[in-house]
Amino acid sequence: MPQPSVEQVWEWLDAVPDPEIPVISVVDLGIVREVEWQDDMLVVSVTPTYSGCPATSVISMDIETALRDHGVDKIKLQTRIAPAWTTDWLSEKGRARLEEYGIAPPQAAGGPEKCPHCGSKAVEKVSQFGSTPCKAHWRCKDCLEPFDYFKCI
Amino acid sequence: MTRDEAFFQFLLRMGDNTLILGHRVSEWCGHAPVLEEDIALANTALDLIGQTQMWLGLAGEVQGEGKSADDLAFLRDVWDFRNALLCEMPNGDFGQTIMRQFLFDAWHSIMLGRLMTSSDERVAAIAAKASKEVAYHLERSGDTVVGLGDGTDESHQRMQDALDYLYPYVGELFASDDVDAEMAAAGIAPDPSGLREEYDALVGRVLDEATLTLPKSRFAHKGGRTGQMHTEHLGHLLTQMQWLQRAYPGASW
């Protein structure tokens, strides 16, 4: 098999869903930092979101499985902790999909811009922490629905 | 003591603090007063244990005996732990847990801020990652100390009792020894005594708002971070945290 291009690999990785939030890919999440060929070895550098996030090892396994399915055998996954992951690396596509899915995307202001269900701006924080390390728990004062907010870090 | 020996001790202190406190906080999982607090405590514990993997992973590397973070966490006994005593103190009631968290978070955030400019780039990278998480911990524990301290008569009293009980364990965080002197000389970590002023200002501001009174005595229990003498509580914690490796040595997934 001819060596697939780096662009092709990025495209494949963009089809690997985040295990906790399957509407976005690991590329949308911004945790795949670099893809390169070192001779016949494909090296993928991954930056974890939160240090204790249990999804991290699942993500590495999913990336490896996807690449093997595309016929890449020699793979090296590297964990890169610096620079630290930031929500600035979320893609625009990822942000839009989060919102459609009912998770308010991160905002520099530190809280959600609006309720992802009804669009109301009357929202309040319930807790700094939510269902996964990367989310906080908010609620809408108009439609009264609770929702997750993707924390801005 | 060589520089690497001091560096190893320093990394154990950082990693054992987060490991032991992370385990303590995880003891609340499924028991917190309300669901939101349960989730918040579990997430805090998760962050701390994640940070432990980085600190103890690097400690194993620096030690150079081929030990992993898991080896260091699960195959050492009480006398080898280097966490500050504050981290091993029992959870008590919810207020005591939150007060312990706040007293630790305040120190942790200041310490990590300094470590971000460490001369060792691995330390700087871990600190940069951890400090983002700890900023969140501090925001939450500080807010909760204010909410409960300036709350009902009962919550106020419980928070004051927790502060009186835990404050004698704060001084150890700022006690310097040869390890710290070596780390400061190498530019790897700050001398902890130099963090006290900033800490007192931060803690004082929050406690004022919480209408709580700082104990007058600066008496400090010591012995955790040097390993000289832990409290009786650490041994009990380890029997639970390490029981699997003790019952089935070498067990793995």
Interface residues (C-beta under 8 A of the other chain):
Chain A: P48 Y50 S51 G52 C53 P54 I81 A82 P83 A84 W85 T86 V126 S127 Q128 F129 G130 S131 P133 H137 K151 I153
Chain B: E36 E37 I39 A40 N43 T44 A45 L46 D47 L48 I49 G50 Q51 Q53 M54 E121 A124 A125 I126 A128 K129 A130 K132 E133 Y136 E139 R140
